[in-house]
Amino acid sequence: MSVKFSKKGDGGFTSLRGGQRVPKSGPRPDAYGTLDEASSALGMARASARKPGTGEIILNIQKDLLLLGAELATESEDLAKFGCQITTRHVDQLELCLEELQAKVPLKNEFIYPGDALSGAAIDLARTIIRRAERKAAGLFHQKVISNPEVLRYLNRLADLLFVLARYEENSSPP
């Protein structure tokens, strides 16, 4: 099998989904690249998950992050053409999952030091990356580069969910 190289990015530019060329260091690629980092950290967590259901939760999040990355890689005028957007339904699913996990995990009112379990530490790493993505997305939103407020709600709720999911993975009591 031979590997093919397009070499289109050699000059420091990349293409958005509508074909527009932008600098790789631009705010859109920076935001969706950050989501890719978070998904990779979540992949480590999924591969090392200890508790039932964690892997499925993470895989669903990774699918959402791919959708969200596609949305961030699409100019507003092209969104209808590609049909990729985070919606209230995505946020509602996170909230439902968060409520279910909170019923299973006693949360202590103290600072957390990630690392009690490999999977929990990977989830905490993903959470901090998601917070960075949230800051980048907020910048895009406030600069009116993106207009979907569900993006910000999704990322904020996701960080909350990942905090609780990490505690669930670290909890030594039976599920």
KABELQUI-V974849 format. One record per residue. N is the residue number from 1. RES is the residue in one small letter. SS is DSSP state (H for helix, E for strand, C for the rest). NEAR is the number of other C-alpha atoms within 10 Angstrom. Layout:
n=<N:N>
res=<RES:RES>
ss=<SS:SS>
near=<NEAR:NEAR>
This chain:
n=<1:2:3:4:5:6:7:8:9:10:11:12:13:14:15:16:17:18:19:20:21:22:23:24:25:26:27:28:29:30:31:32:33:34:35:36:37:38:39:40:41:42:43:44:45:46:47:48:49:50:51:52:53:54:55:56:57:58:59:60:61:62:63:64:65:66:67:68:69:70:71:72:73:74:75:76:77:78:79:80:81:82:83:84:85:86:87:88:89:90:91:92:93:94:95:96:97:98:99:100:101:102:103:104:105:106:107:108:109:110:111:112:113:114:115:116:117:118:119:120:121:122:123:124:125:126:127:128:129:130:131:132:133:134:135:136:137:138:139:140:141:142:143:144:145:146:147:148:149:150:151:152:153:154:155:156:157:158:159:160:161:162:163:164:165:166:167:168:169:170:171:172:173:174:175>
res=<m:s:v:k:f:s:k:k:g:d:g:g:f:t:s:l:r:g:g:q:r:v:p:k:s:g:p:r:p:d:a:y:g:t:l:d:e:a:s:s:a:l:g:m:a:r:a:s:a:r:k:p:g:t:g:e:i:i:l:n:i:q:k:d:l:l:l:l:g:a:e:l:a:t:e:s:e:d:l:a:k:f:g:c:q:i:t:t:r:h:v:d:q:l:e:l:c:l:e:e:l:q:a:k:v:p:l:k:n:e:f:i:y:p:g:d:a:l:s:g:a:a:i:d:l:a:r:t:i:i:r:r:a:e:r:k:a:a:g:l:f:h:q:k:v:i:s:n:p:e:v:l:r:y:l:n:r:l:a:d:l:l:f:v:l:a:r:y:e:e:n:s:s:p:p>
ss=<C:C:C:C:C:C:C:C:C:C:C:C:E:E:E:C:C:C:C:C:E:E:E:C:C:C:H:H:H:H:H:H:H:H:H:H:H:H:H:H:H:H:H:H:H:H:H:H:C:C:C:C:C:H:H:H:H:H:H:H:H:H:H:H:H:H:H:H:H:H:H:H:C:C:C:H:H:H:H:H:H:H:C:C:C:C:C:H:H:H:H:H:H:H:H:H:H:H:H:H:H:H:C:C:C:C:C:C:C:C:C:C:C:C:C:C:C:H:H:H:H:H:H:H:H:H:H:H:H:H:H:H:H:H:H:H:H:H:H:H:H:H:C:C:C:C:C:C:H:H:H:H:H:H:H:H:H:H:H:H:H:H:H:H:H:H:H:H:H:H:C:C:C:C:C>
near=<3:4:4:6:7:6:7:11:13:8:9:11:16:18:16:17:16:15:11:12:14:15:15:16:13:11:17:24:20:17:25:22:18:21:26:19:16:24:24:15:20:27:20:18:26:21:14:17:24:19:16:10:11:19:18:12:15:21:15:12:18:19:12:17:21:16:16:22:22:19:25:29:21:25:17:16:9:15:17:11:10:13:12:17:20:22:15:14:11:16:19:13:13:23:17:12:14:19:13:11:16:16:9:14:17:12:13:8:6:6:6:11:8:17:13:15:19:19:29:29:21:25:32:26:21:27:25:15:20:25:19:17:24:23:16:18:24:19:15:17:16:10:10:11:16:19:13:16:14:16:23:20:16:25:25:18:16:21:21:16:22:26:21:24:26:27:26:23:25:21:19:12:9:6:11>
